[in-house]
Amino acid sequence: MTNRVHPTVPQDFPIQVAENEGMPPRPEFENTPPRFTRPGRQTGTHCLGSLNERTATCGPWPAREKPMRQDNKANANSLPRLINKLIAAAGIIASVAFPVFAQDGTGPMPDNAEAQNYGVGWDCTLGYRFNGEDCAAIDVPENAYVTGRSHGSGWACKRGYEKVGGVSCEAIPVPENAFLRSSGFDWKCDRGYRQDRETCVLIVLPEHAYLTENTSSSGWECERGFTALTDSCVPIGVPENGYLTNADYGAEWACNRGFFEIDGRCDPVALPANAYLYQESYGPGWRCERGFAAVDDACVAIDMPANAHLDRSGNNWRCDRSFQLSDGECILGQ
């Protein structure tokens, strides 16, 4: 790179004084280096000197080379306009926001108000609520209390009362032999009674029965060894070698291990050789040991061909990997 030499622009003081007479002082941009057009766009020879001399001698400036004084003048005119717009916007915001501030407790404190415990402003005292810039009294009906909330009616019914028509609190009707729930919004029948619509009726407990918490049905269940039949508890007929299941649904009894049910009785399981007891809902009640297969009522040894092995159950076989079954034998696959 070569050092760039900035030409010195001669100053014409008499002309400058004449131009600035009665006008605000202009920036001293004459001391800055002159601006040159790019190569290929130059249409004439640039001249040095004052602005008037350059305009008269060299002609008008190209559009891309307007004097910097014009840009400064445009920026100076746009700044006051921007300030005026900001002031107008701030006035609009203030006119809208001030009434809200007063309604939120930041204006002068009215009657029935108190200063906030923290921060700046005030709140309406309990029993009053915002009404424009004042605190108006809340109309609280009998058997109600003030909630202190800014939304809603501002009051709620006391325990044991319910809101009627949104303007009053009436007592919740609790029938005889019932009590008010802990929530205070409903009732429940006493123990030994069950709900029948809006009343509590006595539970008639049959023999061999006991009370339950489920008052929506009969309110009682039969003791172990008995089953409900109409309004009574009858004994469950358990056959010999059987036991009670205690199941709410399904079979009430089942056979002991080593016995299976047939025609309402429990008969012993005939266990063949090489077998063990296996309780399931179907089948003979036994299963062959590993290496044996069930054939009719017996367990016979499994005769495996070469290149075979017992499967996961242990009661059947399959060919080894890469071998396939053919006529009862395991041959190497082609």
KOLZA-489239 format. One line per field, with one value per residue (C-alpha): x, y, z. Coordinates in steps of 0.2 Angstrom, whole numbers, m for minus. Example, Ala and Ser with C-alpha at 12.3 -4.5 7.8 and 13.67 -1.06 7.14 Angstrom:
2
px <- (62 | 68)
py <- (m22 | m5)
pz <- (39 | 36)
//
This chain:
334
px <- (0 | 5 | 3 | m12 | m9 | m24 | m23 | m25 | m41 | m38 | m50 | m58 | m62 | m70 | m82 | m86 | m90 | m102 | m110 | m113 | m119 | m135 | m135 | m130 | m112 | m109 | m98 | m80 | m80 | m68 | m54 | m59 | m51 | m61 | m72 | m68 | m79 | m75 | m65 | m76 | m89 | m79 | m87 | m75 | m61 | m64 | m60 | m54 | m60 | m76 | m93 | m99 | m83 | m84 | m102 | m98 | m83 | m86 | m105 | m117 | m112 | m116 | m131 | m119 | m108 | m119 | m111 | m110 | m119 | m135 | m135 | m131 | m146 | m158 | m152 | m154 | m172 | m177 | m172 | m185 | m198 | m194 | m194 | m211 | m218 | m211 | m219 | m236 | m235 | m230 | m245 | m257 | m250 | m251 | m269 | m274 | m264 | m267 | m285 | m279 | m266 | m279 | m290 | m276 | m272 | m259 | m269 | m274 | m280 | m300 | m310 | m311 | m293 | m277 | m258 | m251 | m239 | m226 | m223 | m232 | m251 | m266 | m279 | m297 | m301 | m309 | m328 | m324 | m319 | m313 | m326 | m318 | m307 | m316 | m319 | m337 | m345 | m349 | m367 | m364 | m380 | m384 | m374 | m360 | m342 | m331 | m318 | m306 | m305 | m307 | m316 | m333 | m346 | m334 | m342 | m346 | m358 | m353 | m351 | m368 | m375 | m377 | m379 | m397 | m400 | m382 | m390 | m393 | m386 | m398 | m395 | m391 | m406 | m398 | m411 | m413 | m400 | m387 | m373 | m364 | m349 | m332 | m332 | m348 | m357 | m366 | m372 | m370 | m380 | m375 | m368 | m382 | m392 | m392 | m397 | m414 | m415 | m416 | m418 | m408 | m417 | m412 | m402 | m410 | m395 | m398 | m390 | m372 | m370 | m360 | m361 | m351 | m347 | m356 | m372 | m378 | m383 | m389 | m376 | m371 | m361 | m362 | m348 | m335 | m344 | m360 | m367 | m381 | m398 | m412 | m411 | m402 | m385 | m385 | m371 | m359 | m359 | m341 | m338 | m325 | m307 | m313 | m310 | m318 | m311 | m317 | m320 | m333 | m336 | m335 | m333 | m336 | m326 | m312 | m304 | m288 | m271 | m272 | m290 | m301 | m319 | m332 | m351 | m349 | m337 | m318 | m310 | m292 | m280 | m274 | m256 | m246 | m228 | m215 | m228 | m231 | m247 | m251 | m266 | m275 | m293 | m293 | m284 | m281 | m272 | m255 | m240 | m226 | m209 | m195 | m191 | m208 | m224 | m242 | m250 | m268 | m266 | m248 | m231 | m219 | m201 | m197 | m188 | m177 | m168 | m151 | m147 | m162 | m165 | m180 | m190 | m193 | m208 | m197 | m211 | m207 | m192 | m186 | m172 | m155 | m151 | m147 | m157 | m174 | m187 | m190 | m199 | m196 | m178 | m167 | m157 | m145 | m153 | m148)
py <- (0 | 18 | 32 | 43 | 62 | 72 | 89 | 104 | 114 | 133 | 143 | 158 | 168 | 183 | 171 | 161 | 176 | 182 | 165 | 164 | 181 | 180 | 161 | 148 | 142 | 128 | 113 | 115 | 101 | 110 | 104 | 86 | 77 | 79 | 65 | 57 | 47 | 29 | 25 | 23 | 35 | 51 | 63 | 78 | 86 | 89 | 106 | 113 | 128 | 135 | 127 | 142 | 142 | 123 | 124 | 138 | 131 | 113 | 112 | 103 | 88 | 71 | 63 | 51 | 66 | 78 | 89 | 82 | 98 | 93 | 76 | 85 | 97 | 83 | 74 | 90 | 93 | 74 | 75 | 88 | 79 | 62 | 71 | 79 | 61 | 54 | 68 | 65 | 46 | 49 | 60 | 47 | 34 | 44 | 49 | 31 | 25 | 37 | 32 | 14 | 19 | 27 | 12 | 1 | 11 | 23 | 39 | 49 | 38 | 38 | 34 | 16 | 12 | 9 | 10 | m6 | m16 | m16 | m5 | 11 | 14 | 9 | m5 | m5 | m11 | m28 | m26 | m13 | m14 | m3 | 8 | 20 | 30 | 26 | 11 | 6 | m5 | m23 | m29 | m45 | m55 | m64 | m80 | m74 | m67 | m56 | m65 | m51 | m55 | m42 | m53 | m61 | m55 | m52 | m63 | m82 | m92 | m99 | m117 | m126 | m113 | m112 | m98 | m95 | m84 | m76 | m64 | m74 | m89 | m102 | m116 | m133 | m145 | m160 | m174 | m184 | m197 | m188 | m175 | m161 | m167 | m158 | m149 | m140 | m142 | m159 | m171 | m190 | m203 | m209 | m227 | m239 | m229 | m227 | m213 | m215 | m199 | m184 | m195 | m208 | m225 | m238 | m253 | m269 | m281 | m299 | m313 | m317 | m300 | m284 | m265 | m258 | m240 | m242 | m234 | m232 | m251 | m262 | m256 | m273 | m289 | m307 | m314 | m327 | m343 | m335 | m328 | m315 | m321 | m308 | m300 | m314 | m323 | m341 | m353 | m358 | m376 | m381 | m399 | m410 | m406 | m389 | m371 | m354 | m342 | m326 | m319 | m305 | m312 | m329 | m346 | m345 | m361 | m371 | m388 | m391 | m395 | m413 | m413 | m407 | m401 | m413 | m412 | m401 | m411 | m412 | m429 | m433 | m431 | m447 | m443 | m454 | m459 | m445 | m432 | m418 | m408 | m393 | m383 | m374 | m370 | m384 | m400 | m416 | m406 | m413 | m411 | m422 | m419 | m413 | m426 | m434 | m431 | m434 | m448 | m451 | m453 | m457 | m448 | m457 | m453 | m443 | m452 | m438 | m440 | m435 | m416 | m412 | m404 | m402 | m386 | m373 | m383 | m398 | m409 | m409 | m407 | m398 | m398 | m390 | m374 | m377 | m393 | m396 | m410 | m423 | m439 | m438 | m435 | m419 | m417 | m403 | m390 | m388)
pz <- (0 | m3 | 9 | 5 | 5 | 9 | 0 | 9 | 5 | 6 | 16 | 10 | 25 | 17 | 8 | 23 | 34 | 20 | 19 | 38 | 41 | 51 | 50 | 63 | 62 | 51 | 54 | 49 | 37 | 25 | 35 | 31 | 16 | 0 | m6 | m23 | m34 | m38 | m54 | m69 | m62 | m63 | m75 | m73 | m63 | m45 | m39 | m22 | m14 | m5 | m9 | m20 | m30 | m33 | m38 | m50 | m57 | m58 | m59 | m48 | m37 | m42 | m33 | m23 | m17 | m9 | 4 | 22 | 28 | 20 | 30 | 46 | 42 | 39 | 55 | 65 | 59 | 62 | 80 | 86 | 77 | 86 | 103 | 99 | 95 | 111 | 121 | 113 | 116 | 134 | 136 | 129 | 140 | 156 | 152 | 151 | 165 | 179 | 182 | 183 | 196 | 207 | 206 | 212 | 227 | 221 | 222 | 237 | 251 | 253 | 268 | 273 | 267 | 275 | 269 | 262 | 274 | 260 | 245 | 241 | 240 | 250 | 251 | 256 | 273 | 276 | 271 | 258 | 239 | 226 | 217 | 206 | 217 | 233 | 244 | 245 | 258 | 253 | 256 | 267 | 270 | 286 | 290 | 278 | 280 | 270 | 260 | 257 | 238 | 225 | 213 | 215 | 227 | 241 | 253 | 256 | 267 | 284 | 287 | 287 | 275 | 256 | 244 | 237 | 223 | 225 | 238 | 254 | 264 | 270 | 282 | 274 | 279 | 289 | 291 | 308 | 312 | 301 | 303 | 294 | 285 | 289 | 273 | 279 | 262 | 264 | 276 | 280 | 289 | 306 | 308 | 307 | 295 | 276 | 265 | 256 | 245 | 258 | 274 | 284 | 287 | 300 | 293 | 297 | 301 | 298 | 307 | 303 | 295 | 300 | 296 | 282 | 277 | 260 | 265 | 246 | 246 | 260 | 272 | 278 | 272 | 277 | 289 | 282 | 278 | 273 | 258 | 255 | 250 | 249 | 266 | 275 | 276 | 273 | 275 | 260 | 257 | 256 | 251 | 260 | 255 | 250 | 257 | 256 | 243 | 252 | 234 | 231 | 214 | 206 | 215 | 234 | 237 | 229 | 231 | 241 | 233 | 227 | 224 | 209 | 208 | 200 | 202 | 217 | 227 | 228 | 222 | 224 | 209 | 202 | 200 | 187 | 188 | 183 | 186 | 199 | 205 | 195 | 201 | 186 | 181 | 168 | 165 | 175 | 190 | 186 | 174 | 168 | 174 | 162 | 149 | 149 | 139 | 144 | 135 | 140 | 159 | 160 | 157 | 145 | 141 | 126 | 113 | 104 | 88 | 84 | 83 | 94 | 111 | 123 | 121 | 134 | 142 | 144 | 138 | 120 | 108 | 93 | 80 | 83 | 74 | 55 | 56 | 50 | 54 | 40 | 43 | 62 | 61 | 61 | 45 | 40 | 30 | 12)
//
